[in-house]
Amino acid sequence: MKQTTLWKRTKHLSLLATLLVSGCATTMLMSPEELKKLQPNEGIVIGSVHIKGGKDILGRTKWNLAAKKTDYTGTEYSIQAHREGEEEFFAVRMVAGDYRFYKLYQEGFSTFTSFTNIRFKVESGKTKYLGRLVIEFPTETLTVMTKYKIAIEDTKEQALGNVAKKTGLTVSDVATDLMTSQECITEKSITSILLKKEPLCL
């Protein structure tokens, strides 16, 4: 099994910061009908997210992971996963281009947000397997300075079987092109945190 790992930190945002920015995102688990509407300029990507470890003082387990083109144009996509819950699989058609999972966040009265730089590429007319993205928190209660580990694993056969069962998508030619996680340069000022200012990701 192929695996890459990277350590990241969370940031704590107040309720004010949560209210400053809002928006809607397209789910990354599309129905069979939606997947069949593939346009000439679109491709399909398949993968999964698994979140492990950590404790929340408020008892929350749900996290959201958002993806967008690296030039910030077009649609924003999102997938939800629960700490210590089941692995969440996704299959989604997207306009061809370079993308990245850019934000891991937890909604609520107070919000944890961590900007990420997990990159993948969508190609017209192709179906790709991106890998299993594992986000692992340490066993203690989550705080503003909690570090977590990112791993990208190749579990292609399991993912394709699960997606076929959930969406009815059956494909015979799926290329493996694992997503990659890279570091970002983060500004640590209070202003940048409150305004959800993103780090420089090259």
C-alpha angles and dihedrals in degrees: 000000000000116000139173124187137199133174121229138176132229126229126213118228125192126230088263091060091049090056095047095069128034137155148139128264134196116248117247093217102077127187121249089255093055093046091052091059091076111158126210091256095049138084135189126242126194129193146113145244126218123183120196140181133003133099127241119213088215093048095244121151105170121103132178126214116199128203132191140159113284090242089053094239126129132015127353116224130200141189127191126216135171127228108252089003130117122299108267116223125203138195118178140161114228138175110266115267147087115306140177138194094238106173138038111191144164120212126218142087088318120023133214113210129177122179112224136188106210107153135202138161130230118205127197114260094002133111115214136188110220100186137243113301110211119193112189125189123193116257096257128090113288117253137170091274099044113137120212135189127237120205129177114205134185109232097145102153093050092048095049091049093050094046091048090053094047101039106019089238111150118181131169100193112054118157119212112231108157119211116245129221120218135179124257130209106241128201107217100199121128090238093056091049095048092047092045089238108186123230123246107270115186 
